[in-house]
């Protein structure tokens, strides 16, 4: 589930950056979800590279839910690994 959510967030980010949609609301309409959901989930496209490496390449399991991972994306990159994978960093 986290990998699918991250892939979806990156897809949305690319659509916004490419100008295919102008706002989260436009994106929400095309995706048939709420703009609040877009706003919360798109944060996954801005996770620290170290978090993405652990998830995608090393296949380390998360210590948190996808919902919690969206909140972790708001943290500074230096703090995200410990927050996502536990204090040991996975």
C-alpha positions as CSV (number, residue, x, y, z in Angstrom):
1,X,0.0,0.0,0.0
2,X,2.7,2.6,0.8
3,X,4.4,2.1,-2.5
4,X,1.2,2.5,-4.4
5,X,0.3,5.7,-2.5
6,X,3.8,7.1,-3.1
7,X,3.6,6.3,-6.9
8,X,0.2,8.0,-7.0
9,X,1.5,11.0,-5.3
10,X,4.4,11.3,-7.7
11,X,2.0,11.0,-10.6
12,X,-0.1,13.8,-9.2
13,X,3.0,15.9,-8.6
14,X,4.1,15.4,-12.3
15,X,0.6,16.4,-13.5
16,X,0.8,19.6,-11.5
17,X,4.3,20.5,-12.5
18,X,3.6,19.8,-16.2
19,X,0.6,22.0,-16.1
20,X,-1.9,19.2,-16.9
21,X,-3.9,20.5,-14.0
22,X,-3.6,23.8,-12.3
23,X,-4.7,23.2,-8.7
24,X,-5.3,20.4,-6.2
25,X,-9.0,21.0,-6.8
26,X,-8.6,20.4,-10.6
27,X,-6.6,17.3,-9.8
28,X,-9.2,16.0,-7.3
29,X,-11.9,16.4,-9.9
30,X,-10.0,14.4,-12.5
31,X,-9.1,11.7,-9.9
32,X,-12.6,11.6,-8.4
33,X,-11.3,12.2,-4.8
34,X,-11.5,15.2,-2.5
35,X,-9.1,18.1,-2.7
36,X,-8.3,17.5,1.0
37,X,-7.3,14.0,0.2
38,X,-5.0,15.2,-2.6
39,X,-3.5,17.8,-0.3
40,X,-2.7,15.2,2.4
41,X,-1.5,12.4,0.1
42,X,0.6,14.5,-2.3
43,X,3.0,15.1,0.6
44,X,4.3,11.6,-0.1
45,X,5.9,12.9,-3.3
46,X,8.2,15.0,-1.1
47,X,9.6,12.4,1.2
48,X,13.3,12.4,1.9
49,X,15.4,10.5,-0.7
50,X,16.7,8.3,2.2
51,X,13.1,7.3,3.1
52,X,12.4,6.4,-0.6
53,X,15.6,4.4,-0.8
54,X,14.8,2.4,2.2
55,X,11.3,1.7,1.0
56,X,11.9,1.1,-2.7
57,X,15.4,-0.3,-2.9
58,X,16.0,-1.9,0.5
59,X,12.4,-2.9,1.0
60,X,12.4,-2.0,4.7
61,X,9.0,-2.2,6.4
62,X,7.5,1.0,7.7
63,X,7.0,1.4,11.4
64,X,4.0,3.7,10.7
65,X,0.8,3.8,8.7
66,X,0.5,5.6,5.3
67,X,-1.6,8.2,7.1
68,X,1.3,8.8,9.6
69,X,3.8,8.8,6.7
70,X,2.0,11.8,5.2
71,X,2.6,13.7,8.5
72,X,6.2,12.5,8.5
73,X,6.7,14.1,5.1
74,X,6.3,17.5,6.9
75,X,9.4,16.9,9.0
76,X,12.9,17.9,8.0
77,X,14.5,15.3,5.8
78,X,17.1,14.5,8.5
79,X,14.3,13.4,10.8
80,X,12.1,11.4,8.4
81,X,14.0,8.1,8.4
82,X,13.9,7.6,12.1
83,X,10.2,8.7,12.2
84,X,9.2,6.3,9.4
85,X,11.2,3.2,10.3
86,X,11.7,3.6,14.0
87,X,14.4,5.1,16.1
88,X,17.0,2.7,14.7
89,X,16.2,3.9,11.2
90,X,15.2,0.4,10.0
